[in-house]
Amino acid sequence: MTSSVNAAPSRHPKEQPDVSVIVDAVNSVHQIGACLDSVLAQCEEGLRVEVLAFDRGSGDGTREVLRQWAAQHPSLVRFAALPPSESPAEGRNLGIEQSTGRHLFFLSGTDRLAPGALTRMVHSADEHDADVVLGKVEGLDGQKVGSSMFARGSADADVFASRVYWSLSTDKLFRRTLVERCSLRFPADWRLGEEQVFTALAYLYADRVAVVADMVCVQQAKRVAGINVSGYAGSLPDRTALARRLTAMVAERVQPGPARDHLMARHFEIELAKATGTAYRGCEDPETRWRAMSECRELLEAYATPAVFRKLPRPLTVRLELIRQGRFAEAERLIAFELDKEKAELLIEGGRVFRRFPFFRDPEVGLPDEFFEVTHTLRAKHRLNKLNWTGTTLNLVGHGYIEQLPTRAPGVQVVLRERRSGDERRFRAYSTPTPKLNAATRAERGLAGFEARLDLSAADGHHPIPPGLWDVFLNVRYQGVGKEVRFGGVRAESVQDGTRQGVVVGPPDATGLETVAHLYATKAGNLTVEVSSRRPLPDTGTAHMTPHVPRHM
């Protein structure tokens, strides 16, 4: 066996690879071919790519497959066999040292790159001078992947405010100069978390982090069990040590305040949650459990500010507050409640929604209601089914409801809000039956439909709507709980009606100008009414209707 890949072919300096793809492979004989195919296909985009593949003790023929690929593609693929290991750290560190590309990309042998992924990510790095580029990830074979960090693309993502920090896997593009300048390497003595610390430090040291969100770049498969580090669930001591190391890493580099709170929230939500959840329950030794709880309590006392707790999901807030107070028995009861997937009833009170998790308003425990509140997690579901004009009235037909709440007594309003001033015009919507939706969602949605008539000639009850860009929102309420969303982006295919010449909604004023409304859709498909003044068109009669909603680019 050798711990060094075969020597890189001699290249002219101008032929330096754009990307060195470092592949970690273990017991992936059925996936490694598709993985390497997807990497070499990136060269078809004119990109210069080299592959350094490391096998760490496979027993299923993966090593032989890699050796064949290196023999068939000597100018592109280099291979090294490593001793069996639970961690990919050694191979990845060797890959950093022995590769030559301007950028580094770390890929598991079970995963694939989407066509054109590296070209797009390198373009983003070069165009925006980004040190790290995240490419959108999708799951293969039922693998669940995070999506919140890819809600929108960014040329300069704020690590201390966005969801980027929630993605700490290494299937990203890293600029080599960043890795070398900051001496970034994977810790070989960690049984868990070597990916997280490498990526976290890269984020913290990077001058700029970019996000490619409009195309899938990485296809991530379910991890292989056994000696693959991704298949190692982690013992309770290992999980606790990982939470301690990562929170210490943040504390050493980020001063107390909102930025630190944001990063700490991620490590409490993921690492500390795993340590005090499945890992805790899987440990049968009472002494080990007690030590882990005590250590987690120290971390909470040191770093769990009120701002951190506000960012955490429920009922994790309850669990961690019980641990912080030293109520380990109560925390253990809540852990069992969560892992057994028991249901907590909703309580709607004063325009707020709570889950009745164990210890809700328990006078002996005295936890604040805020730890049980889920109002901020409610989501409004909506759809535009019909749209047309009747004179100066815009008619909207659709449905809207709060996903987690029933619709026995819904209240829906359509809101026009002027984009610059924030001025509003509100229009009542009338409930209509939705039997098909009721059957499709298997929930009480029988009255989720609505019809709204927006008379723009009397938007405040008396006067025409004034000039401006009026964005259309849907406000959905139930028992005093309200959610508001932009409206129109989710629509029936048949909704195409629009106004090309505009609808006159106000007669000529003293200067001879009339008020006219144009309906258009934004890039996301949401509706906006552009209201302006103009001189009356000659011989126009009524407004001319066209069979589409114009889209503003």
HUCOR-V336172 format. One record per run of one state. SS is the DSSP state (H for helix, E for strand, - for the rest). FROM is the first residue (numbers start at 1). LEN is the number of residues. If there is no record, write none. Layout:
# HUCOR-V336172
ss = [SS;SS]
from = [FROM;FROM]
len = [LEN;LEN]
This chain:
# HUCOR-V336172
ss = [-;H;-;E;-;H;-;E;-;H;-;E;-;H;-;E;-;E;-;H;-;E;-;H;-;E;-;H;-;E;H;-;H;-;E;-;H;-;H;-;H;-;H;-;H;-;H;-;H;-;H;-;E;-;E;-;H;E;-;H;-;E;-;E;-;E;-;E;-;H;-;E;H;-;E;-;E;-;E;-;E;-;E;-;E;-;E;-;E;-;E;-]
from = [1;13;16;19;26;32;46;49;57;62;73;77;83;89;99;103;109;112;114;117;129;132;140;148;151;154;155;164;167;173;176;182;194;206;209;221;229;232;236;254;258;276;278;283;286;304;306;312;316;325;328;340;346;350;352;356;369;373;374;375;378;380;391;393;403;411;419;424;433;435;442;449;456;459;468;479;481;487;491;492;498;500;503;507;513;522;527;536;545;547;550;552]
len = [12;3;3;7;6;14;3;8;5;11;4;6;6;10;4;6;3;2;3;12;3;8;8;3;3;1;9;3;6;3;6;12;12;3;12;8;3;4;18;4;18;2;5;3;18;2;6;4;9;3;12;6;4;2;4;13;4;1;1;3;2;11;2;10;8;8;5;9;2;7;7;7;3;9;11;2;6;4;1;6;2;3;4;6;9;5;9;9;2;3;2;2]
